[in-house]
Amino acid sequence: GREDPDPTVPTGDMYSQDGDADEPEWVKTEREQFVEFRDKNRDGKMDKEETKDWILPSDYDHAEAEARHLVYESDQDKDGKLTREEIVDKSDLFVGSQATDFGEALVRHDEF
């Protein structure tokens, strides 16, 4: 029978090594990330604080990340600037964004 994956290995639920198959590169990378950055107290598992830091790092800037996302998704000619047409073409993205207060900011600004 198949053994249950090791709960301390973060990739255990996504990858199961059958036989002597070579470990995929992404598994090696994830294992290194786990050991080097995620398991800060080196106990072989991620506690609540380590998981929180992984999912939402303290130095993560929400506004900047959302702005970069909006520009990346909307800037069709990739010139680093958004035109009225590019914004209108992706209006659903802007209306659903926290950066525009879910569309409210678009109503208050004539340029949109």
Order of alpha helices (4+ residues) and beta strands (2+ residues): alpha-alpha-alpha-alpha-alpha-alpha
